[in-house]
Amino acid sequence: MTDRLYQNATKLLHDLKEKGFEISAPVDVDQVAEMLGISVEMDFSLDDDQIVGQILFSNDKPVVRINPVENSYEPRRRFTLAHEIGHFCLHAAISKRGFTDSRKTMSRSESYWDVYESEANGFAAQLLMPKTLLVAEGNQIISNYLNKNNVKSMPSSVFVDLMASKFNVSNKAMEYRLKNLKILK
């Protein structure tokens, strides 16, 4: 018996697909939250404490609060929401434990030693950029680029930029994910 609702985002997406969720780029992270019964609120008061996002429980119902100042860039807001969904699925759904994230805890380098934050970051990357979808979309993007430009290769920086745009994530997040999956060197 595990205290995790889902072991990873791949399993979550599989279950949601069976319930009618369409897995396409960009992944509709707001619909994922809705299908999990998570309320999402934008809360300017979080900025007073330099909080980027948090998940808490109100009457046993999960609520994600997002700081709109820290998350004004849409790819950042999507990653924050996916990160909090990660906490819900991995750490909070059963225990009802809340998590509060600052810039430091959300940072990949700063969160490396904190297993909960590192796992939530990995979950967010899997959720927003699922491997099978990355491969399918990546092949299409490369094919289109090569045909359109009548060339035999594509610069990796252009590939990352086009993929990040397609998945509505930051270039840095996309590059990290592609390297992690060994799609990029």
SULDA-V345248 format. One record per backbone hydrogen bond with DSSP energy under -1.0 kcal/mol. CO is the residue of the C=O (numbers start at 0). NH is the residue of the N-H. E is the energy in kcal/mol with one decimal. If there is no record, write none. Layout:
<<CO NH E> <CO NH E>>
This chain:
<<7 11 -1.6> <8 12 -3.0> <9 13 -2.1> <10 14 -2.3> <11 15 -2.7> <12 16 -2.5> <13 17 -1.6> <15 20 -2.6> <16 19 -1.8> <21 23 -1.1> <26 28 -1.8> <27 31 -1.8> <28 32 -2.2> <29 33 -2.2> <30 34 -2.8> <31 35 -1.5> <32 37 -2.9> <33 36 -1.4> <38 63 -3.4> <40 65 -3.0> <42 45 -1.4> <43 46 -1.6> <45 50 -2.4> <46 49 -1.4> <51 66 -2.4> <52 100 -3.1> <53 64 -2.5> <54 98 -2.2> <55 62 -2.9> <57 60 -1.5> <60 57 -2.7> <61 38 -2.3> <62 55 -2.5> <63 40 -3.0> <64 53 -2.0> <65 42 -2.9> <66 70 -1.3> <72 75 -1.1> <72 76 -2.0> <73 77 -2.6> <74 78 -2.0> <75 79 -2.6> <76 80 -2.5> <77 81 -2.5> <78 82 -2.7> <79 83 -2.3> <80 84 -2.4> <81 85 -2.1> <82 86 -2.0> <83 87 -2.3> <84 88 -2.9> <85 89 -2.8> <86 90 -2.7> <86 91 -1.7> <87 92 -2.7> <88 4 -2.1> <88 5 -1.6> <91 95 -3.0> <98 54 -2.4> <100 51 -2.8> <100 52 -1.5> <101 105 -1.8> <102 106 -1.0> <106 110 -2.5> <110 113 -1.4> <113 117 -2.9> <114 118 -2.5> <115 119 -2.2> <116 120 -2.3> <117 121 -2.3> <118 122 -2.6> <119 123 -2.3> <120 124 -2.2> <121 125 -2.3> <122 126 -2.6> <123 127 -2.7> <124 128 -2.2> <129 133 -2.8> <130 134 -2.6> <131 135 -2.1> <132 136 -2.9> <133 137 -2.8> <134 138 -2.5> <135 139 -1.8> <136 140 -2.8> <137 141 -2.6> <138 142 -2.4> <139 143 -2.8> <140 144 -2.4> <141 145 -2.8> <142 146 -2.4> <143 147 -2.8> <144 148 -2.4> <145 150 -1.4> <154 158 -2.2> <155 159 -2.8> <156 160 -2.0> <157 161 -2.7> <158 162 -2.5> <159 163 -2.9> <160 164 -2.1> <161 165 -2.2> <162 166 -2.3> <163 168 -2.0> <169 173 -2.4> <170 174 -2.9> <171 175 -2.3> <172 176 -2.3> <173 177 -2.8> <174 178 -2.2> <175 179 -2.6> <176 180 -2.0> <177 182 -2.8> <177 183 -1.6> <178 181 -1.3>>
